[in-house]
Amino acid sequence: MVDFPSHDDVCGAIEEHIGRFFTGRDIKPFPWTAGPLANVNPHFHVLRIGPREPNGLWDYVTVGAWAATNDADPGLEFVLSTPIDDPRAIELLALVVFYHHDRRLTLGDTCAIGQPWLPGSSCDHLLVSLPYQHGPDLQVCHVGDRHIDLLWLLPITRAERDLRNTHGQEALEQRFDEAGLQYWDIHRASLA
């Protein structure tokens, strides 16, 4: 059995990893104290990363989601990118982390969120994906012997989720590549 570092050490190392990756961008922590997640994961919080340039994307990154898999390696954290600064992103990440606590999400899983990811969107599911928009330098974080993967939550429609369930994630990603998916577009049409 691997001897993992303490919760505070892991969270601190994840924050340092995120800070190094997003150097030069404004980073602000947001604690989450509402609902049952605060009871099952008191270490959970979200780092909001401001855009690199005006009208750029905001990135929201969880810290503490890995605790759902404290007994396994790798642990997971999640990244959600939005075109606007919206506290809804923090709420969505809390929802996903609570779901992850019970169901242990993995790469390729989807999570129904029951409503648009942002107002006016037809995307009401999140696909757990590699962080293509940021690359492997963000994805992989090591804390001693502990390995943490930061995975992307890609907003998708129910039809896109159904396409993934029927034909596989590779078919869905190929459709996205062919269409030049603008994942940040709140009003994008479904590509399924």
One Martini backbone bead per residue (centre of mass of N, CA, C, O) as a GRO file, in nm:
protein
  192
    1MET     BB    1   0.097   0.036   0.021
    2VAL     BB    2   0.054   0.363  -0.017
    3ASP     BB    3   0.193   0.662   0.118
    4PHE     BB    4   0.007   0.929   0.159
    5PRO     BB    5  -0.041   1.236   0.181
    6SER     BB    6  -0.190   1.479   0.310
    7HIS     BB    7  -0.448   1.677   0.238
    8ASP     BB    8  -0.294   1.949   0.258
    9ASP     BB    9  -0.056   1.866   0.076
   10VAL     BB   10  -0.215   1.803  -0.178
   11CYS     BB   11  -0.364   2.072  -0.212
   12GLY     BB   12  -0.107   2.247  -0.222
   13ALA     BB   13   0.018   2.109  -0.473
   14ILE     BB   14  -0.212   2.172  -0.666
   15GLU     BB   15  -0.201   2.478  -0.642
   16GLU     BB   16   0.089   2.502  -0.746
   17HIS     BB   17   0.043   2.373  -1.021
   18ILE     BB   18  -0.168   2.578  -1.117
   19GLY     BB   19   0.004   2.834  -1.077
   20ARG     BB   20   0.225   2.754  -1.282
   21PHE     BB   21   0.045   2.718  -1.532
   22PHE     BB   22  -0.110   3.017  -1.463
   23THR     BB   23   0.090   3.225  -1.508
   24GLY     BB   24  -0.028   3.566  -1.480
   25ARG     BB   25  -0.295   3.487  -1.355
   26ASP     BB   26  -0.585   3.528  -1.196
   27ILE     BB   27  -0.621   3.383  -0.862
   28LYS     BB   28  -0.921   3.248  -0.700
   29PRO     BB   29  -1.065   3.139  -0.416
   30PHE     BB   30  -1.348   2.897  -0.355
   31PRO     BB   31  -1.550   2.802  -0.133
   32TRP     BB   32  -1.749   2.512  -0.005
   33THR     BB   33  -2.049   2.512   0.228
   34ALA     BB   34  -2.272   2.363   0.080
   35GLY     BB   35  -2.419   2.104   0.159
   36PRO     BB   36  -2.299   1.772   0.153
   37LEU     BB   37  -2.006   1.822   0.056
   38ALA     BB   38  -1.894   1.956   0.317
   39ASN     BB   39  -1.909   1.681   0.479
   40VAL     BB   40  -1.738   1.483   0.272
   41ASN     BB   41  -1.552   1.760   0.165
   42PRO     BB   42  -1.378   2.005   0.332
   43HIS     BB   43  -1.139   2.066   0.105
   44PHE     BB   44  -1.315   2.183  -0.097
   45HIS     BB   45  -1.233   2.383  -0.392
   46VAL     BB   46  -1.205   2.676  -0.605
   47LEU     BB   47  -1.028   2.790  -0.889
   48ARG     BB   48  -1.014   3.108  -1.031
   49ILE     BB   49  -0.925   3.189  -1.371
   50GLY     BB   50  -0.833   3.430  -1.546
   51PRO     BB   51  -0.784   3.572  -1.827
   52ARG     BB   52  -0.530   3.641  -2.051
   53GLU     BB   53  -0.747   3.804  -2.215
   54PRO     BB   54  -0.965   3.984  -2.336
   55ASN     BB   55  -1.235   3.771  -2.383
   56GLY     BB   56  -1.154   3.530  -2.244
   57LEU     BB   57  -1.114   3.251  -2.063
   58TRP     BB   58  -1.242   3.082  -1.794
   59ASP     BB   59  -1.103   2.903  -1.516
   60TYR     BB   60  -1.204   2.604  -1.335
   61VAL     BB   61  -1.062   2.448  -1.036
   62THR     BB   62  -1.025   2.182  -0.854
   63VAL     BB   63  -0.989   2.116  -0.489
   64GLY     BB   64  -1.037   1.778  -0.352
   65ALA     BB   65  -1.156   1.548  -0.536
   66TRP     BB   66  -0.942   1.322  -0.476
   67ALA     BB   67  -1.073   1.223  -0.199
   68ALA     BB   68  -1.266   1.009  -0.333
   69THR     BB   69  -0.966   0.855  -0.403
   70ASN     BB   70  -0.770   0.807  -0.151
   71ASP     BB   71  -0.730   0.475  -0.213
   72ALA     BB   72  -0.631   0.582  -0.499
   73ASP     BB   73  -0.466   0.557  -0.821
   74PRO     BB   74  -0.564   0.819  -0.941
   75GLY     BB   75  -0.649   1.126  -0.889
   76LEU     BB   76  -0.910   1.381  -0.920
   77GLU     BB   77  -0.959   1.664  -1.124
   78PHE     BB   78  -1.134   1.968  -1.241
   79VAL     BB   79  -1.216   2.137  -1.556
   80LEU     BB   80  -1.371   2.460  -1.633
   81SER     BB   81  -1.479   2.645  -1.918
   82THR     BB   82  -1.556   2.998  -1.972
   83PRO     BB   83  -1.673   3.305  -2.124
   84ILE     BB   84  -1.757   3.369  -1.824
   85ASP     BB   85  -1.812   3.507  -1.518
   86ASP     BB   86  -1.951   3.231  -1.320
   87PRO     BB   87  -2.080   3.078  -1.036
   88ARG     BB   88  -2.191   2.824  -1.179
   89ALA     BB   89  -1.920   2.675  -1.206
   90ILE     BB   90  -1.889   2.609  -0.905
   91GLU     BB   91  -2.150   2.449  -0.876
   92LEU     BB   92  -2.084   2.232  -1.086
   93LEU     BB   93  -1.830   2.125  -0.946
   94ALA     BB   94  -1.971   2.037  -0.689
   95LEU     BB   95  -2.160   1.836  -0.821
   96VAL     BB   96  -1.941   1.653  -0.946
   97VAL     BB   97  -1.789   1.585  -0.683
   98PHE     BB   98  -2.026   1.449  -0.547
   99TYR     BB   99  -2.068   1.236  -0.763
  100HIS     BB  100  -1.776   1.124  -0.744
  101HIS     BB  101  -1.795   1.021  -0.454
  102ASP     BB  102  -2.010   0.791  -0.540
  103ARG     BB  103  -1.905   0.706  -0.863
  104ARG     BB  104  -1.636   0.748  -0.986
  105LEU     BB  105  -1.503   0.904  -1.208
  106THR     BB  106  -1.400   0.884  -1.554
  107LEU     BB  107  -1.276   0.863  -1.840
  108GLY     BB  108  -1.572   0.925  -2.048
  109ASP     BB  109  -1.768   1.023  -1.871
  110THR     BB  110  -2.097   1.123  -1.768
  111CYS     BB  111  -2.293   1.421  -1.661
  112ALA     BB  112  -2.587   1.506  -1.544
  113ILE     BB  113  -2.735   1.845  -1.471
  114GLY     BB  114  -3.055   1.928  -1.550
  115GLN     BB  115  -2.920   2.178  -1.699
  116PRO     BB  116  -2.777   2.428  -1.809
  117TRP     BB  117  -2.456   2.527  -1.777
  118LEU     BB  118  -2.565   2.786  -1.918
  119PRO     BB  119  -2.754   3.024  -2.004
  120GLY     BB  120  -2.901   2.912  -2.318
  121SER     BB  121  -2.814   2.622  -2.325
  122SER     BB  122  -2.805   2.277  -2.458
  123CYS     BB  123  -2.604   2.200  -2.241
  124ASP     BB  124  -2.662   1.909  -1.992
  125HIS     BB  125  -2.367   1.793  -2.003
  126LEU     BB  126  -2.067   1.612  -1.894
  127LEU     BB  127  -1.743   1.545  -2.018
  128VAL     BB  128  -1.484   1.336  -1.948
  129SER     BB  129  -1.166   1.476  -2.032
  130LEU     BB  130  -0.913   1.576  -2.181
  131PRO     BB  131  -0.707   1.875  -2.165
  132TYR     BB  132  -0.671   1.996  -2.466
  133GLN     BB  133  -0.665   2.315  -2.414
  134HIS     BB  134  -0.386   2.260  -2.221
  135GLY     BB  135  -0.264   1.985  -2.168
  136PRO     BB  136  -0.027   1.783  -1.999
  137ASP     BB  137   0.081   2.000  -1.794
  138LEU     BB  138  -0.192   2.002  -1.637
  139GLN     BB  139  -0.285   1.704  -1.595
  140VAL     BB  140  -0.010   1.646  -1.438
  141CYS     BB  141   0.020   1.553  -1.084
  142HIS     BB  142   0.270   1.541  -0.829
  143VAL     BB  143   0.261   1.383  -0.488
  144GLY     BB  144   0.494   1.224  -0.466
  145ASP     BB  145   0.334   0.916  -0.507
  146ARG     BB  146   0.113   1.090  -0.606
  147HIS     BB  147  -0.153   1.092  -0.852
  148ILE     BB  148  -0.286   1.365  -1.052
  149ASP     BB  149  -0.570   1.431  -1.249
  150LEU     BB  150  -0.663   1.680  -1.487
  151LEU     BB  151  -0.991   1.715  -1.597
  152TRP     BB  152  -1.228   1.773  -1.840
  153LEU     BB  153  -1.535   1.961  -1.867
  154LEU     BB  154  -1.752   1.897  -2.130
  155PRO     BB  155  -1.999   2.047  -2.282
  156ILE     BB  156  -2.306   1.870  -2.358
  157THR     BB  157  -2.544   1.703  -2.514
  158ARG     BB  158  -2.764   1.455  -2.518
  159ALA     BB  159  -2.705   1.366  -2.811
  160GLU     BB  160  -2.398   1.342  -2.766
  161ARG     BB  161  -2.419   1.131  -2.547
  162ASP     BB  162  -2.564   0.920  -2.724
  163LEU     BB  163  -2.341   0.893  -2.934
  164ARG     BB  164  -2.128   0.795  -2.732
  165ASN     BB  165  -2.290   0.542  -2.634
  166THR     BB  166  -2.313   0.412  -2.928
  167HIS     BB  167  -2.002   0.496  -3.072
  168GLY     BB  168  -1.822   0.654  -2.890
  169GLN     BB  169  -1.582   0.884  -2.814
  170GLU     BB  170  -1.428   0.897  -3.081
  171ALA     BB  171  -1.673   0.978  -3.256
  172LEU     BB  172  -1.732   1.240  -3.109
  173GLU     BB  173  -1.451   1.373  -3.142
  174GLN     BB  174  -1.453   1.367  -3.449
  175ARG     BB  175  -1.696   1.551  -3.482
  176PHE     BB  176  -1.566   1.792  -3.340
  177ASP     BB  177  -1.323   1.825  -3.528
  178GLU     BB  178  -1.477   1.861  -3.799
  179ALA     BB  179  -1.650   2.118  -3.677
  180GLY     BB  180  -1.497   2.298  -3.476
  181LEU     BB  181  -1.531   2.314  -3.178
  182GLN     BB  182  -1.704   2.556  -2.961
  183TYR     BB  183  -1.715   2.503  -2.632
  184TRP     BB  184  -1.769   2.815  -2.530
  185ASP     BB  185  -2.040   2.817  -2.672
  186ILE     BB  186  -2.343   2.854  -2.539
  187HIS     BB  187  -2.510   2.846  -2.844
  188ARG     BB  188  -2.444   2.585  -2.950
  189ALA     BB  189  -2.488   2.333  -3.152
  190SER     BB  190  -2.551   2.029  -3.206
  191LEU     BB  191  -2.334   1.744  -3.330
  192ALA     BB  192  -2.570   1.496  -3.351
   0.00000   0.00000   0.00000
